[in-house]
Amino acid sequence: MRRPVPHTLRGQLTAGLVTLLALACLAVGITTALALRGFLMGRLDGQLIASDGRFAASLEHEAKPDADDRPDTRGQAESTFGARLLNNTVTHAAVVDDATDRSLPLTYRDRRALTGIPVDGNGHSIRLSALGAYRVTAAQGDDQDILITGLPLHPVEETVHRLEVVEAALFSAALVATGIAGAVWVRLSLRPLQNVTAHAAEVAGLPLASGDVAMPGPLPDTDPRTEVGRVGTALNHMLGHVEDALTRRQAGEERLRHFAADASHELRTPVANIRGHAELALRHHGPLPAEVRHALERIDGESQRMTRLVDDLLLLARLDAGRPLEHDPVDLTLLILNATDDARAAGPGHHWLLDLPEDPVTVTGDAHRLQQAISNLLANARTHTPPGTDVTIALTTCETGVRVDVSDEGPGIPEELQPEVFGRFVRADHARSRSTGSTGLGLAIVHAVITAHGGTATVTSRPGHTTFRLTLPS
């Protein structure tokens, strides 16, 4: 199992601080324990040297019933150990117990450990089965024997262990306190960085793709002497450049909208005049050459198409400019019925199918614009599918609002065209042509109208099945 690693900078800094302190405490604890153990061992070796092996020397002769010949335990510390080796064999071993000596039974391992002690006058640590850890020294006796004197290591080990317990408690408390204080300190130190993060998140949440964007103000307290301050300064400079670019882009879009609206508005009058003159000429009672009549009919047809194009451009310009729409109750069921009747009249060769709920569905919006959006979808299906195609208009209610699906069984929309199908003047060479009378703005108007109502317009298509889905808030 992998150990959890903090992901945030605050967590990593706090964990790093606590880890460094823990390593320092561990180094201090090991150093002090070793130093104390060495000091106590040195004192214990000094006591062994000061005892001059008197207790071990009293074991050079076998004990006699006379008390005067018993080992001399006077002045010997409690638990002092003594042993006599002759010809590399332990002849006697005793320990001071209650100011008297007590013979000590030795195991084979104990005897082997005692015979392995070098005769150098230095202290050596061994472990006896009946006594535990001892510090012993070996010296040459007067009878060509070896005398071993030892003192218990238990006081040294107990003192070192007590130091280790005290250090563990103190260091643990220090680590906990340092962890809490370090977390607070790191949190306060990184507060400017949190402000930078919050500022960047606020900018990231803005809709920068289009429209007028209100950029947040610059970050305060950008101290160039600190790393976070320099990051804040760089962010302020970057946001300034972004704001300038967005302002220029918005100004360009506004100029383009105004141009489209003004041009569309100005073109309506001359186009209407051309159409009127063409219709007047066609009503002439006198005979007209076939070529002239054909030309006048073409002028009338193209002027009608130009009129629709101008009206569509003007509508899009107004929607882009955020012109308010009407907010009245709209019977969406009735709109679909009317739009289907119009589509059936315009395309009698198609099969127009309805899938509507029993009860009328009402939304709030602009009835005329919604009617136009639905009619454009039906006209799109009629224009780009062959006669005999089934076109289904379904109206359903869902959790997000009201959904209108216009599905057909036509050839479908090329996959590369689907992401931009709601764009302006988007055409597919094999499915759309100017001979159909389409301006290339029908789906763009659908998207603009539905978006202005707070809804969404999407498309899914494959050969043999295409669905345009409109979702409106209820």
FINUZA-508375 format. One line per 8 residues: number of its first residue (from 1); for each residue y negated, x, z of C-alpha. Coordinates in steps of 0.02 Angstrom, whole numbers. Example, Ala and Ser with C-alpha at 12.3 -4.5 7.8 and 13.67 -1.06 7.14 Angstrom:
# FINUZA-508375
1 = 225 615 390  53 684 357 $
# end
This chain:
# FINUZA-508375
1 = 0 0 0  -169 68 -49  -297 87 89  -449 -24 69  -597 74 2  -774 6 27  -851 -43 -140  -1032 -56 -87 $
9 = -1143 95 -65  -1185 37 111  -1001 29 156  -965 198 78  -1109 283 170  -1058 205 336  -875 251 310  -924 427 260 $
17 = -1034 447 413  -898 386 530  -768 495 442  -874 652 459  -905 615 642  -718 583 669  -677 752 589  -809 837 697 $
25 = -740 753 853  -564 804 805  -619 985 779  -712 986 945  -564 906 1035  -437 1030 965  -552 1178 999  -589 1128 1180 $
33 = -406 1087 1215  -349 1255 1147  -488 1346 1239  -447 1260 1403  -262 1291 1381  -293 1475 1344  -407 1490 1496  -281 1407 1611 $
41 = -139 1511 1540  -241 1668 1572  -270 1614 1753  -85 1575 1770  -40 1747 1702  -163 1822 1827  -76 1730 1969  91 1797 1910 $
49 = 23 1974 1908  -58 1949 2080  108 1890 2154  177 2064 2112  351 1989 2094  379 1984 2283  488 1829 2274  594 1899 2132 $
57 = 608 2067 2224  682 1978 2376  828 1926 2264  883 2105 2231  1008 2094 2376  1124 1950 2406  1072 1831 2545  1151 1858 2717 $
65 = 1177 1734 2858  1043 1822 2956  877 1733 2922  789 1901 2914  886 1942 2756  842 1779 2664  722 1791 2516  543 1816 2566 $
73 = 446 1657 2525  294 1695 2628  133 1684 2530  223 1613 2378  154 1460 2293  253 1300 2287  379 1294 2141  373 1482 2115 $
81 = 526 1533 2016  620 1696 2035  772 1768 1949  868 1933 1951  956 2004 1798  1083 2145 1809  1166 2215 1655  1088 2075 1553 $
89 = 1166 1944 1667  1077 1825 1783  1144 1862 1959  1031 1747 2057  895 1616 2024  794 1520 2151  635 1418 2169  516 1400 2316 $
97 = 532 1224 2384  442 1172 2545  408 1354 2591  595 1395 2576  697 1458 2433  822 1348 2345  956 1414 2231  938 1346 2057 $
105 = 1087 1303 1946  1065 1370 1770  1139 1313 1608  1197 1426 1469  1035 1392 1375  933 1435 1531  1025 1601 1553  1004 1642 1370 $
113 = 816 1606 1381  798 1716 1536  892 1862 1460  781 1852 1306  618 1882 1401  546 2053 1355  507 2170 1499  324 2201 1456 $
121 = 229 2130 1604  152 1992 1497  170 1806 1522  295 1707 1418  329 1522 1412  506 1455 1430  586 1289 1473  719 1273 1609 $
129 = 830 1121 1611  809 1090 1798  623 1134 1814  539 1106 1645  409 1220 1566  370 1384 1657  263 1536 1631  363 1692 1675 $
137 = 347 1882 1674  485 2011 1680  474 2178 1770  595 2322 1802  672 2319 1977  717 2464 2093  906 2442 2068  904 2459 1879 $
145 = 891 2270 1868  760 2152 1795  657 2039 1906  582 1880 1832  442 1783 1917  373 1617 1853  252 1478 1892  261 1299 1824 $
153 = 161 1251 1671  149 1070 1726  -25 1088 1806  -90 1170 1647  -14 1037 1534  -74 897 1648  -251 966 1649  -253 987 1459 $
161 = -179 812 1436  -311 738 1550  -446 824 1448  -369 754 1288  -368 578 1360  -549 591 1416  -601 662 1247  -506 526 1153 $
169 = -593 390 1255  -765 470 1236  -745 506 1051  -678 331 1015  -827 254 1102  -941 373 1008  -861 327 841  -878 140 875 $
177 = -1059 159 929  -1096 273 781  -1013 151 660  -1121 7 722  -1281 108 732  -1242 192 565  -1215 25 479  -1382 -38 544 $
185 = -1470 123 497  -1393 127 322  -1438 -57 298  -1619 -22 344  -1624 134 236  -1555 43 85  -1669 -108 102  -1783 -44 -39 $
193 = -1629 -27 -150  -1581 -207 -108  -1755 -260 -163  -1728 -169 -328  -1559 -254 -350  -1630 -426 -311  -1774 -396 -432  -1654 -341 -570 $
201 = -1541 -491 -537  -1691 -606 -550  -1736 -532 -718  -1555 -540 -777  -1551 -726 -738  -1701 -764 -849  -1671 -842 -1022  -1737 -698 -1126 $
209 = -1664 -755 -1292  -1804 -875 -1337  -1954 -967 -1272  -2096 -913 -1160  -2025 -806 -1019  -2118 -786 -855  -2073 -611 -797  -2077 -575 -609 $
217 = -2209 -461 -540  -2182 -274 -516  -2088 -204 -369  -2200 -154 -222  -2184 4 -118  -2118 117 -256  -2138 283 -164  -2111 422 -292 $
225 = -2055 540 -152  -1892 443 -130  -1748 415 -252  -1757 227 -230  -1944 231 -258  -1921 325 -422  -1790 197 -476  -1913 58 -434 $
233 = -2051 144 -534  -1936 163 -684  -1885 -21 -669  -2067 -75 -664  -2104 26 -820  -1953 -47 -909  -2000 -225 -858  -2176 -194 -921 $
241 = -2109 -143 -1091  -1991 -293 -1093  -2132 -411 -1048  -2241 -339 -1184  -2101 -358 -1312  -2066 -536 -1257  -2250 -579 -1267  -2261 -512 -1444 $
249 = -2101 -602 -1493  -2165 -765 -1419  -2330 -745 -1509  -2237 -717 -1673  -2129 -870 -1644  -2281 -974 -1604  -2368 -917 -1763  -2210 -956 -1862 $
257 = -2196 -1129 -1783  -2378 -1167 -1817  -2359 -1106 -1995  -2204 -1214 -2023  -2288 -1365 -1945  -2451 -1340 -2040  -2363 -1303 -2203  -2250 -1454 -2184 $
265 = -2396 -1564 -2141  -2500 -1501 -2287  -2355 -1518 -2409  -2324 -1700 -2368  -2477 -1762 -2464  -2452 -1667 -2628  -2266 -1704 -2627  -2303 -1888 -2599 $
273 = -2429 -1882 -2743  -2302 -1801 -2859  -2173 -1930 -2814  -2297 -2072 -2839  -2350 -2010 -3010  -2168 -1990 -3061  -2125 -2166 -3006  -2280 -2234 -3094 $
281 = -2233 -2146 -3255  -2056 -2214 -3245  -2125 -2391 -3231  -2219 -2374 -3396  -2173 -2522 -3507  -2188 -2428 -3667  -2047 -2329 -3743  -2020 -2152 -3670 $
289 = -1925 -2014 -3756  -1757 -1980 -3671  -1807 -1803 -3629  -1968 -1861 -3545  -1877 -1996 -3445  -1746 -1871 -3389  -1882 -1749 -3336  -1973 -1884 -3239 $
297 = -1812 -1937 -3152  -1779 -1756 -3104  -1956 -1739 -3039  -1933 -1898 -2936  -1764 -1839 -2867  -1828 -1666 -2822  -1985 -1737 -2743  -1878 -1850 -2635 $
305 = -1775 -1699 -2584  -1933 -1600 -2549  -1997 -1745 -2444  -1840 -1740 -2337  -1854 -1551 -2321  -2036 -1562 -2267  -1995 -1699 -2141  -1850 -1597 -2070 $
313 = -1956 -1440 -2055  -2094 -1537 -1970  -1970 -1614 -1848  -1895 -1445 -1804  -2067 -1370 -1780  -2112 -1510 -1660  -1949 -1492 -1564  -1972 -1303 -1553 $
321 = -2147 -1331 -1487  -2074 -1436 -1346  -2148 -1600 -1399  -2094 -1728 -1268  -1963 -1856 -1321  -1949 -2034 -1266  -1848 -2067 -1109  -1789 -2244 -1126 $
329 = -1618 -2323 -1098  -1519 -2304 -1261  -1362 -2402 -1305  -1262 -2259 -1378  -1122 -2376 -1433  -1244 -2476 -1540  -1316 -2317 -1616  -1142 -2260 -1668 $
337 = -1100 -2429 -1743  -1262 -2430 -1845  -1240 -2249 -1901  -1060 -2285 -1953  -1113 -2436 -2054  -1241 -2329 -2146  -1112 -2192 -2175  -985 -2320 -2239 $
345 = -1113 -2385 -2362  -1158 -2209 -2420  -977 -2149 -2429  -861 -2295 -2467  -725 -2175 -2522  -702 -2107 -2345  -604 -2190 -2205  -723 -2215 -2060 $
353 = -630 -2241 -1895  -706 -2288 -1727  -639 -2248 -1553  -760 -2333 -1433  -741 -2393 -1254  -741 -2579 -1219  -902 -2574 -1119  -1065 -2512 -1194 $
361 = -1115 -2335 -1148  -1298 -2308 -1105  -1394 -2143 -1094  -1576 -2100 -1067  -1665 -2025 -1216  -1752 -2049 -1381  -1657 -2182 -1481  -1730 -2131 -1649 $
369 = -1689 -1947 -1629  -1513 -1981 -1562  -1484 -2098 -1709  -1541 -1960 -1826  -1425 -1831 -1744  -1271 -1943 -1758  -1315 -1993 -1936  -1332 -1809 -1984 $
377 = -1158 -1773 -1917  -1083 -1917 -2016  -1179 -1864 -2172  -1115 -1687 -2147  -936 -1751 -2140  -962 -1860 -2293  -1044 -1722 -2394  -919 -1583 -2358 $
385 = -753 -1676 -2364  -669 -1754 -2516  -655 -1944 -2539  -510 -2021 -2445  -537 -1910 -2291  -519 -1990 -2121  -676 -1970 -2014  -660 -2024 -1832 $
393 = -808 -2057 -1716  -754 -2058 -1532  -863 -2100 -1383  -801 -2056 -1208  -873 -2032 -1035  -832 -1874 -936  -884 -1787 -775  -1028 -1697 -860 $
401 = -1096 -1853 -946  -1061 -1936 -1113  -966 -1856 -1256  -975 -1899 -1442  -842 -1821 -1556  -852 -1829 -1745  -686 -1768 -1818  -628 -1755 -1998 $
409 = -474 -1694 -2090  -569 -1597 -2221  -550 -1416 -2276  -635 -1351 -2119  -774 -1225 -2088  -742 -1039 -2119  -715 -947 -1956  -853 -822 -1991 $
417 = -976 -965 -2018  -937 -1064 -1860  -1047 -962 -1738  -1202 -996 -1845  -1160 -1168 -1914  -1305 -1246 -1815  -1429 -1124 -1890  -1560 -1166 -2019 $
425 = -1520 -1159 -2205  -1341 -1107 -2168  -1226 -1138 -2317  -1048 -1098 -2367  -1031 -1059 -2551  -867 -1152 -2576  -913 -1307 -2473  -1100 -1332 -2489 $
433 = -1214 -1332 -2638  -1389 -1386 -2673  -1325 -1520 -2791  -1272 -1626 -2642  -1453 -1651 -2591  -1428 -1566 -2422  -1576 -1469 -2355  -1469 -1355 -2245 $
441 = -1563 -1419 -2092  -1455 -1566 -2041  -1348 -1476 -1911  -1500 -1377 -1851  -1585 -1544 -1814  -1428 -1604 -1723  -1429 -1451 -1612  -1617 -1459 -1579 $
449 = -1613 -1646 -1536  -1463 -1633 -1420  -1533 -1477 -1335  -1700 -1566 -1309  -1602 -1704 -1220  -1522 -1575 -1102  -1353 -1580 -1190  -1245 -1465 -1294 $
457 = -1179 -1465 -1472  -1019 -1369 -1515  -895 -1359 -1658  -711 -1316 -1672  -633 -1304 -1844  -476 -1254 -1934  -407 -1304 -2103  -368 -1489 -2094 $
465 = -465 -1526 -1935  -648 -1507 -1886  -731 -1580 -1731  -916 -1582 -1691  -941 -1622 -1507  -1105 -1684 -1431  -1118 -1688 -1241  -1263 -1784 -1163 $
473 = -1306 -1806 -979  -1275 -1984 -923 $
# end
